[in-house]
Amino acid sequence: MQLTFIKQYYFTITLALILLQFCDAIPVEEDLTLTLKERVALDSFRKEVGHLLPHDYMQEDIYLIRWLRAKNLDIEAAKTMLTNNLKWREEYKVDTILEEDFSYFVKRFPFWLDGRDKDDRPIGSADIAIWDPRRIVIAGRALELYRYAISVLEFASKLVRADQAAGRNVTQFTLIANLDGFNLIQHACVQCLPFYVQFLIVYENHFPGMLHKFFMVNTSPAFETLLRIARPVLTKSTTDTWSIHGTNKRHWTEAIREVIEPDQIRPQFGGTKMDVEDIDNFY
């Protein structure tokens, strides 16, 4: 019975990490520049889906090309993916999700979206030790946590769109997670794993290509063991996207500062930025 549990546990972890390989890092210039093949595909794709899109931002090249790139320029596959996304957004009321009250989760699962990396991308950062998904799941509030996670992705996407509207060459955001205090019981319990899988599926299916770089610092032996289990099935593009660091602060601080200035992130992420706002006002 214990062996079966371990196999199920590792299978779920591996599945979650496989899904992360869709989080490819793309330089700003490459993300904004279309090849001739992409331009031809984009023109055809727009004719196929243009009349289905309910918002002006969805008509933009940078929005439409994400779906094509996610499906290797297969127009029919991209159309299916995009139409499924529109149905999902309507079903989960994503267009108005930022109007909902997530103060309960903002306090217990703080996620900051402030600061900019050296290429002007918004920075998302989180202290994982503060989070306690096990308590939420056991309390029967997993669906609420799921909606909160969707709201974070939607807010980050909205921030990128606002940057684009203001004339900034921004197409993605950068993430930093401080994993100091990570433990299997609190953060990776068996009951919690379906939430992580759902979240990764949401990113893959509904926010493709939005993530540029994911720094993970203060990774524990337990966390690194989970990564090693999944590593054989991960692509090089995945490992290039992730920047995984143990507890050597000098080492991971140097890595982060190659991409982000110190005054743009908080001390726990190797920066000097001080809190100037209450997390209750996250949105």
C-alpha positions as CSV (number, residue, x, y, z in Angstrom):
1,M,0.0,0.0,0.0
2,Q,2.8,2.4,0.9
3,L,4.5,1.6,-2.5
4,T,1.3,2.3,-4.4
5,F,1.0,5.7,-2.5
6,I,4.6,6.6,-3.5
7,K,4.1,5.7,-7.1
8,Q,0.9,7.8,-7.3
9,Y,2.6,10.7,-5.6
10,Y,5.6,10.7,-7.9
11,F,3.3,10.2,-11.0
12,T,1.3,13.3,-10.0
13,I,4.4,15.4,-9.4
14,T,5.9,14.3,-12.7
15,L,2.7,15.1,-14.6
16,A,2.7,18.6,-13.0
17,L,6.3,19.2,-14.0
18,I,5.8,17.9,-17.5
19,L,3.1,20.6,-18.0
20,L,5.6,23.3,-17.0
21,Q,7.5,22.6,-20.2
22,F,5.0,24.9,-22.0
23,C,6.4,27.8,-20.0
24,D,9.1,28.7,-22.6
25,A,11.2,31.8,-22.2
26,I,11.2,34.0,-25.3
27,P,13.2,37.2,-25.7
28,V,11.2,40.3,-26.2
29,E,12.6,40.9,-29.7
30,E,11.7,37.4,-30.8
31,D,8.2,37.6,-29.2
32,L,7.5,40.8,-31.1
33,T,9.0,39.8,-34.5
34,L,7.0,37.6,-36.9
35,T,8.7,35.5,-39.5
36,L,7.2,35.4,-43.0
37,K,5.7,32.0,-42.2
38,E,4.2,33.3,-39.0
39,R,2.7,36.4,-40.8
40,V,1.1,34.2,-43.4
41,A,-0.4,31.9,-40.8
42,L,-1.5,34.9,-38.7
43,D,-3.4,36.4,-41.6
44,S,-5.2,33.2,-42.2
45,F,-5.8,32.6,-38.5
46,R,-7.3,36.1,-38.1
47,K,-9.8,35.4,-40.9
48,E,-10.8,32.2,-39.1
49,V,-11.3,33.6,-35.6
50,G,-11.6,37.3,-35.8
51,H,-15.4,37.4,-35.7
52,L,-15.3,35.2,-32.5
53,L,-13.2,37.5,-30.4
54,P,-15.2,39.6,-27.9
55,H,-12.4,42.1,-26.9
56,D,-10.3,44.5,-28.9
57,Y,-7.0,43.3,-27.3
58,M,-7.8,39.8,-28.7
59,Q,-7.5,41.2,-32.2
60,E,-3.9,42.3,-31.7
61,D,-1.1,40.4,-33.4
62,I,0.8,39.7,-30.2
63,Y,-2.3,38.0,-28.7
64,L,-3.2,35.9,-31.7
65,I,0.3,34.7,-32.4
66,R,0.5,33.1,-29.0
67,W,-2.1,30.5,-29.9
68,L,-0.5,29.8,-33.2
69,R,3.0,29.4,-31.6
70,A,1.5,27.1,-29.0
71,K,0.3,24.8,-31.7
72,N,3.3,25.2,-34.0
73,L,1.4,27.3,-36.5
74,D,-1.3,24.6,-37.0
75,I,-4.3,26.9,-37.7
76,E,-7.0,24.4,-37.0
77,A,-5.4,23.3,-33.7
78,A,-4.9,26.9,-32.7
79,K,-8.5,27.8,-33.5
80,T,-9.7,24.9,-31.3
81,M,-7.4,26.0,-28.5
82,L,-8.6,29.6,-28.7
83,T,-12.3,28.8,-29.0
84,N,-12.0,26.5,-26.0
85,N,-10.3,29.4,-24.1
86,L,-13.2,31.7,-24.9
87,K,-15.7,29.1,-23.6
88,W,-13.6,28.6,-20.5
89,R,-13.4,32.4,-19.9
90,E,-17.2,32.7,-20.2
91,E,-17.8,29.6,-18.0
92,Y,-15.5,30.8,-15.2
93,K,-16.4,34.5,-15.6
94,V,-12.8,35.4,-16.1
95,D,-13.6,38.8,-17.7
96,T,-14.9,40.0,-14.3
97,I,-12.8,37.9,-12.0
98,L,-10.7,40.8,-10.8
99,E,-13.8,42.4,-9.4
100,E,-14.2,39.5,-6.9
101,D,-13.1,39.7,-3.3
102,F,-10.0,37.6,-2.8
103,S,-8.8,39.4,0.4
104,Y,-8.9,36.1,2.3
105,F,-6.4,34.5,-0.1
106,V,-4.3,37.6,-0.7
107,K,-3.5,37.6,3.0
108,R,-2.7,33.9,3.2
109,F,-1.2,33.5,-0.3
110,P,0.5,36.8,-0.9
111,F,1.8,37.3,-4.5
112,W,3.4,40.6,-5.4
113,L,3.2,42.0,-8.9
114,D,5.4,45.1,-8.8
115,G,8.8,46.1,-10.0
116,R,10.4,45.5,-13.4
117,D,13.2,43.4,-14.8
118,K,15.9,45.0,-17.0
119,D,13.8,44.5,-20.1
120,D,10.8,46.2,-18.4
121,R,8.8,43.1,-17.8
122,P,6.6,43.0,-14.7
123,I,7.9,40.9,-11.9
124,G,5.8,38.5,-9.9
125,S,7.2,37.2,-6.6
126,A,6.0,34.9,-3.8
127,D,7.2,33.6,-0.4
128,I,6.1,30.0,-0.6
129,A,6.7,29.3,3.1
130,I,3.8,31.6,4.0
131,W,1.4,29.6,1.9
132,D,-0.6,26.7,3.4
133,P,-2.6,25.1,0.5
134,R,-3.2,21.9,2.6
135,R,-5.3,23.9,5.2
136,I,-7.4,25.4,2.4
137,V,-7.9,22.1,0.6
138,I,-8.9,20.3,3.8
139,A,-11.3,23.1,4.6
140,G,-13.1,22.5,1.3
141,R,-12.0,25.8,-0.3
142,A,-9.9,24.4,-3.1
143,L,-12.2,25.9,-5.8
144,E,-11.8,29.3,-4.3
145,L,-8.1,28.9,-4.2
146,Y,-8.2,27.9,-7.9
147,R,-10.2,31.0,-8.8
148,Y,-7.6,33.1,-6.9
149,A,-4.8,31.5,-8.9
150,I,-6.7,32.3,-12.1
151,S,-7.1,35.9,-10.9
152,V,-3.3,36.3,-10.5
153,L,-2.7,35.1,-14.0
154,E,-5.4,37.4,-15.4
155,F,-4.0,40.3,-13.4
156,A,-0.5,39.7,-14.7
157,S,-1.9,39.4,-18.3
158,K,-3.9,42.6,-17.9
159,L,-0.7,44.4,-16.6
160,V,1.2,43.3,-19.7
161,R,-1.6,44.5,-22.0
162,A,-1.7,47.8,-20.2
163,D,2.1,48.1,-20.8
164,Q,1.6,47.4,-24.5
165,A,-1.2,50.0,-24.7
166,A,1.2,52.5,-23.2
167,G,3.8,51.8,-25.8
168,R,6.1,49.5,-23.9
169,N,7.7,46.6,-25.6
170,V,6.5,44.1,-23.0
171,T,5.0,40.7,-23.8
172,Q,5.7,38.6,-20.8
173,F,6.3,38.6,-17.0
174,T,9.1,37.2,-14.8
175,L,8.5,35.2,-11.7
176,I,10.5,34.6,-8.5
177,A,9.6,32.1,-5.8
178,N,11.4,31.9,-2.5
179,L,11.1,28.2,-1.5
180,D,12.6,28.6,2.0
181,G,10.4,26.5,4.3
182,F,9.0,24.2,1.6
183,N,7.9,20.9,3.0
184,L,6.0,18.0,1.5
185,I,3.2,17.9,4.1
186,Q,2.2,21.6,3.9
187,H,3.0,22.5,0.3
188,A,2.9,19.2,-1.6
189,C,0.4,17.0,0.2
190,V,-1.4,14.5,-2.0
191,Q,-4.7,16.4,-1.5
192,C,-2.9,19.5,-2.8
193,L,-1.5,18.1,-6.0
194,P,-4.7,18.2,-8.1
195,F,-4.7,22.0,-7.5
196,Y,-1.2,22.4,-8.9
197,V,-2.0,20.2,-11.9
198,Q,-5.1,22.3,-12.6
199,F,-3.2,25.5,-12.3
200,L,-0.5,24.4,-14.7
201,I,-3.2,23.2,-17.2
202,V,-4.9,26.6,-16.9
203,Y,-1.6,28.3,-17.7
204,E,-0.9,26.0,-20.7
205,N,-4.4,26.3,-22.2
206,H,-5.4,29.8,-21.4
207,F,-2.2,32.0,-20.9
208,P,0.3,30.5,-23.3
209,G,3.7,32.1,-23.6
210,M,3.1,34.7,-20.9
211,L,6.0,33.5,-18.6
212,H,9.5,34.6,-19.5
213,K,11.7,33.3,-16.6
214,F,11.0,31.5,-13.4
215,F,13.6,31.9,-10.6
216,M,13.3,29.4,-7.8
217,V,15.5,30.2,-4.8
218,N,16.3,28.4,-1.5
219,T,15.1,25.2,-3.0
220,S,15.1,22.4,-0.4
221,P,16.5,18.8,-0.9
222,A,12.9,17.6,-1.0
223,F,11.9,20.0,-3.7
224,E,15.0,19.2,-5.7
225,T,14.3,15.5,-5.4
226,L,10.9,16.1,-7.0
227,L,12.6,17.9,-9.9
228,R,15.2,15.1,-10.3
229,I,12.4,12.6,-10.6
230,A,10.8,14.6,-13.5
231,R,14.0,15.8,-15.2
232,P,14.3,12.8,-17.6
233,V,11.0,13.9,-19.2
234,L,11.7,17.6,-19.4
235,T,12.9,19.4,-22.5
236,K,15.9,21.6,-22.7
237,S,13.7,24.6,-23.2
238,T,12.2,23.9,-19.8
239,T,15.5,23.8,-18.0
240,D,16.6,27.0,-19.9
241,T,13.4,28.7,-18.6
242,W,13.8,27.8,-15.0
243,S,16.6,29.2,-12.9
244,I,16.8,26.8,-9.9
245,H,19.0,27.6,-6.9
246,G,19.6,26.1,-3.5
247,T,20.3,28.0,-0.3
248,N,23.5,29.8,-1.4
249,K,22.1,33.3,-1.3
250,R,25.2,34.9,-2.9
251,H,24.9,32.5,-5.9
252,W,21.2,33.1,-6.5
253,T,21.3,36.8,-5.8
254,E,23.9,37.2,-8.5
255,A,21.8,35.2,-11.0
256,I,18.7,37.3,-10.3
257,R,20.6,40.6,-10.5
258,E,21.7,39.7,-14.0
259,V,18.1,40.1,-15.0
260,I,16.6,42.4,-12.3
261,E,18.0,45.5,-10.5
262,P,18.0,45.2,-6.7
263,D,15.7,48.1,-6.1
264,Q,12.9,46.3,-8.0
265,I,12.6,43.3,-5.7
266,R,12.3,42.7,-1.9
267,P,15.1,41.6,0.4
268,Q,13.9,38.0,0.6
269,F,14.5,37.8,-3.2
270,G,17.9,39.4,-3.0
271,G,16.8,43.0,-3.5
272,T,16.4,46.2,-1.6
273,K,12.8,47.2,-2.3
274,M,10.7,48.0,0.7
275,D,7.0,47.5,1.0
276,V,5.1,50.6,0.3
277,E,1.6,49.2,-0.1
278,D,-0.7,46.9,1.8
279,I,-1.2,43.5,0.1
280,D,-4.9,44.0,0.7
281,N,-4.6,46.5,-2.2
282,F,-2.9,44.0,-4.5
283,Y,-5.4,44.7,-7.2
